[in-house]
Amino acid sequence: MQTPNNQLPVTISLDYELFFGSATGSVDKCLIFPIERLCKILDKHAFKLSLFVDACFLIKLRDLSGKYANLNAEYEKIRNQLKRLSEDGHDIQLHVHPHWINSHYDGNSWIIDEKNYRLHDFGKEDQKEIIRRCKEELEAISGNKVFAFRAGGWCIQPFEEIMDALIMNDIWLDSTVYKNGLSNDPIRWFDFRTCEDSVSWKFSTNPTQKDSSGFFTEIPISSIKLSPLFFWKMAFFSVFKQEKLTPYGDGKAMTANKGYYLSRLFSNTYTPASLDGLKATLLDRLITESLKSRAIANEHVNIMGHPKSLTDLSLDELDSCLSKHQSLKSITFMDFLDKGNNV
């Protein structure tokens, strides 16, 4: 996609989902309220949002809506919000957390099945059916084509095990990987250390490796290198809570293994550019560096996040960044659609 040399394309791509720990949180506080707050900032700067919607959760709500009136109400709230966003030019694409398929509702709360967290935990025919139903659900709501994918928990590897389900459902654009990303958590493991150093590339069986004849296109999430000091700050603020850093979501996140946290507290690591909490304070650095390199490279900034993890600080930092940098151009994944899978 070509943009004028003095403009930096920026995509804001959030994963629209509940929590998956001991408390999933509410639809109102994890999804509806944060998105409404965020869109006020985006409207101010004429920016559009790309949402990767956890369609497995929507299907679960719809399937149980006849039995539980409260779940029906939640389904309608989400459906109405997504429909309005799509009508306003925001982008609705596919996010899959398949643990919802075998989770259940006891009349008061969700009982989460963490054993089927990855799409890989299902057989190939089940994978195809999951993607088909999810895509149909989102297209029925948005009225637009769904062709882009982000794997739940970044769990896209080994890609060969899930690629047939995506191909069969004409999902050709992925935005899961980020440069030098690594997680050794046994449930949510991924290794993006061989990721291409580019704003996009074609691939076939490995989303981190370029293949010019591949069916798929990768639009990676922007990556930021962090020192341990940043995570010590996060640990400090998690203990000494501050109001501006309190997440809007009212659930509880899944915990990773100890090695995941220790690696971040004692060595340099990479993180996806994000609006979540304290990470939003890194946005200005990312944009400034990208604008400098724009003169010599085809830069594209792809910022992720989660509505449930947004805070007052998140929105303040985004508002400040978009106000400061007037040469940013808002793009969504729909802007790549006219290129087909030849991006």
Buried (B, 14 or more C-beta within 10 A) or exposed (E): BEBEEEBBBBBBBBBBBBBBBEBBBBBEBBBBBBBEBBBEBBEEBEBBBBBBBBBBBBBBBBEBBEEBEEBBEBBEBBBEBBBEBBEEEBBBBBBBBBBBBBBEBEEEEBEBBEEBBBBBBBEEEBBBBBBEBBBBBBBEBBEBBBBBBBBBBBBBBEBEBBBBBBBBBEBBBBBBBBBBBBBEBEBBBBBBEEBBEEBBBBBBEBBBBBEEEBBBBBBBBBBBEBEBEBBEEBEEBEEEEEEEBEBBBBBEBBEBBEEBBEBBBEEEBBBBBBBBBBBBBBBBEBBEBBBEEBEEEBBBBBBBBBBBBBBBBBBBBBBBBBEEBEEBBBBBBBBBBEEEBEB
